[in-house]
Amino acid sequence: MSIQSPSRKHTQRQERAITGNRQASWAFAEGYVDEIDALATARSRARAAGIRAVSPGTGAALRLLAAATDAKAVAEIGTGFGVSGIHLLHGMRPDGVLTTVDTEPDRQQLAKQAFAASGFAGNRARFIPGAALDVLPRLADGGYDLVFCDGDRTEYPDYLAESLRLLRPGGLICFEGVFAEGRAMDAGHQGPDLKALREVVRMVRDSDTLVPALLPTGDGLLCAVRRP
């Protein structure tokens, strides 16, 4: 039978308190910005289809970043059911256009409905069906203020290379889900997606042309500004 010292018990109580406080703070931050009914519908559709959607906190961060860059042109990789697109459109300029790419045209049709239900005119979004690495080379060099990547995680390093070409100086790139529910930070977990996530985190951090930050919102939002 082992008996813990009083100091060890005190340390464990402190650790539990810190963990509990962090969880409470995270939950409060995630629910800080209210979401409209159209977002709830889009989330429900994504959940039913087994598709991950950005968390409310990540959506709020995207909205903020789009507004901070005064974004007029945004490229989104991974339309899904429109959750992230709605947040981006809310943050963009009133005359801004979201170009969104997805391999599933049926999802894009539902996303289009979600955008309309959110009050956005049809000309605020351009839907391009197809694989991201086939579509991105066709987009204009330096023509985008923000690029949001939420597609195939094994392709994230390739998305970075394309995004650097697409972004104007001072533009912003964001990668969703880089924590992979904690697996990306645990060397005991392997797999092509996790290796790609670790690689893109390293590439962004070590780039001389980017100013990076890793935001602990949702499942991890990696952001970087392209230096002028």
C-alpha positions, 0 to 999 in steps of 0.5 A: 500500500502506497501513501501519497504525501500531502504535497503530492495530493495538493499538486493533484488538486491544483492540476484538477482545478487548472484542467477544470478551469481550462475546460470551462473557459474553452466551453465559454469561448466556444459558445461566446458568439451566437449562431443563426438558425441557418448555421444550426441547420447546416450543422445538423446536415453535416452531423447526419452525413458524418462530416466534420464542421468547424466548431462555433469558436472556430467559425467565430475566429474565421469571421473575425479574421475575414473582417480583420483582413477586409476580405473581398476575395476568399478561397475555401477548400472544402465547402461541406454543408456551408458552416464555415462559408457562412461564417466567412461571408459574415466577416467579408466585405458586403461586396466580397465573393467566396470561392468554395471548392468541394468534390461533392456537388450535392453538398455544394447545393445544400451549402448554397441553400444555407447561404441563401437562408443566411441572407446572402445573395447568390452572387456572393459565392462561387461554387467549383466542384472538383478536387482541390489540387485540380482546381486551385492551379486555375485560380488567379495568382495573388487574387485572394485575401484569405485562403481557408483549408478544410479538405483532405488533410493528407494534402495540406502541405500541397494546399500550402504551396498553392495558397502562397501563390493565391494570396496577396501580400498581407493575406492570410491562410488558415488550416482547420483541424490540425490537432486531429483530436490530439492525435497529431501531437502524439508521436504514438499515433501514425498515419498519412493524415497525421504525418501531413498535419505535422508537416504543414505545422512545421512548414508554416512555423519555419517559413520565412515568408509567413507570420504564424499562430496556432489557435487552440480553438475547435480542433486547432486552427493554424493561421499565418499571414503572408509577409508583404 
